[in-house]
Amino acid sequence: MFETLSDRLSGVFDKLRGRGSLSEADVSEAMREVRVALLEADVALPVAREFIGKVKERAIGQDVLRSVTPGQQVIKIVHDALVDMLGGAEADHALDLNVAPPAAILMVGLQGSGKTTSTAKIALRLQKKEKKKVLMASLDTRRPAAQEQLKVLGEQAEVKTLPIIAGQQPVDIAKRAMEAARLGGYDVVMLDTAGRLSIDEQLMAEVADVHRIANPAETLLVVDSLTGQDAVQTAEKFKARVPVSGVVMTRIDGDGRGGAALSMRAVTGAPIKLIGIGEKLDALDEFDPRRMAGRILGMGDIVSLVEKASEEVDQEKAEKMAKKLSKGQFDLDDLADQLKQMRRMGGMGAIMGMMPGMGKMKKQLDAAGGFEGKEISRQEAIISSMTKKERKNPKVLNASRKKRIAAGSGTSVQEVNRLLKAYQGMSTMMKKMGKKGGMKGLAGMMG
Ligand code: GDP
C-alpha cells in the first residue's frame, strides 16, 4: 500500500540523506516536493498545508544533533509529523469495550464500503484473539439477502448470528439481539446496520434510533479508502448525525495513494481504529500510526523491525557484534550465528525488506546466493563442516579443502563457493555500512 507516495517521498529524502549540511533553501525545496507528493496522494489541501507548516517550524527550531546528519534529522521530523497527522504515537486505537456485558458495537457506513465483511472480521478477531463470546446481528432489512450474507459469514468465521425473523424492523432486531446476548451470556453484540448509497435522512434517523436502543460501546464507521476524499467527507457527514467513536478503513490493500487515511483524523477528528487489508476474514489490522507512517515514508518499517528483533535479540551480544563488524572482523563463525538468528526470524529477505535502504543490498545478496528458508540449513551445514581455522580465515579455503567440506556437509563445491561469495558480499556491505555509521542498527537487527 501507498507505494506511489512512498516512492515519491523516498526520492525526496534520498537527495537530503547523504548531505553533510543542509541550507534553509534545501529544506524549503524538499518541503515543496513533499507537498506535491501529498497532494498527488489525494491528501486534502488544508491538511497538506498544515503538515508542511508544522514540519518547517520544527525543522527551523531544532538544534543540530551531532550524531545524525541534517537530512536524517529532517526525515525524523517528517516522520513524527506524519504520526501526529495519523493520530499520534500515544493514542490508543484499541476498541474500548469496557462496559457491563454485553458490549454493543454498532457498524455504520455506505453500501459497498465493506461494512458486513468488516463486521465479521471484527467478530472473528474478538472471538479468536480476545476469547470473547460474540453474537452478530444484521439490521439491514433494505437490501435483500443482507441478513443472509451475515449469516453465511458467521458460518465461515464460526461466529454466532441472531436467527433471522422475516419482516422484523431494525430497532426491534436490535432489541432482540441485546436481549439474546444478555440471556446467552455473550460479551459482545455486533450490530450491522443497513447501508446506504449516499447520506439519506430516513436511514440516518434509523441509525440514531438503533443507537439509542443499543447504547453501543463503539460506533464504528466503515469507509472505503479507495474513494479518497469522498471517504473523508462521508465520515464528516456521519459524524454530524451519530457519535462515531472510530473509523474502519477498508481496502487499504488496494489504496496506492493513501490520501484518505492521511486526511481522516485531521479533517474529522475521528480516530482510525482498524484497517481492512484484503477480502479474507482475517485481513484486518489494528491501526498503528507509527507503523503506518513508517510505511508511507518508505524509510522501512522500523517499528515492526524493532518489535520483531527485540523478541529475539540479546542487546549485549548485539553491541559486541556491532564493534566487531565496524572493525571489519566478520568471520564465518559470525555468519553461522547470523544464519541461526535468521532462521528463527524468517529469513534474510523478511528482515532486509523492513530496513531502510536495504532493498538494493538484498538484490546483491540474492545474486550472490541468497539466504532464504531451507537454503539456510544447508549453509549452516557447510560452515559446520569447516575447521575452526577455516572459519576464522576463509582465505585458506583452496580447492581440496572445499571438496572436503562439500563432502562433509552433503553439498557440492559450487554450493560452498556460492556461500563464500555471499559471505564476501556481506562482509563488504558491512564494512561500507560501518563507515556510514549504520552499524549499530544493523547489528541490533542481526545479532
Ligand atoms: P457492505 O455493503 O458495506 O456490507 O460491503 P461488503 O461487506 O459486502 O463488501 C463489499 C465487497 O468489498 C466484498 O466483495 C468484500 O469482500 C470487499 N471487501 C471488504 N473489505 C475489504 C478490504 O479491506 N479489502 C478488499 N480488497 N476487499 C474488501
Residues whose N, C-alpha, C, O or C-beta is under 5 A from the ligand:
A	BS01	GDP	L110 Q111 G112 S113 G114 K115 T116 T117 S118 G195 T250 R251 I252 D253 G276 I277 G278 E279 A283
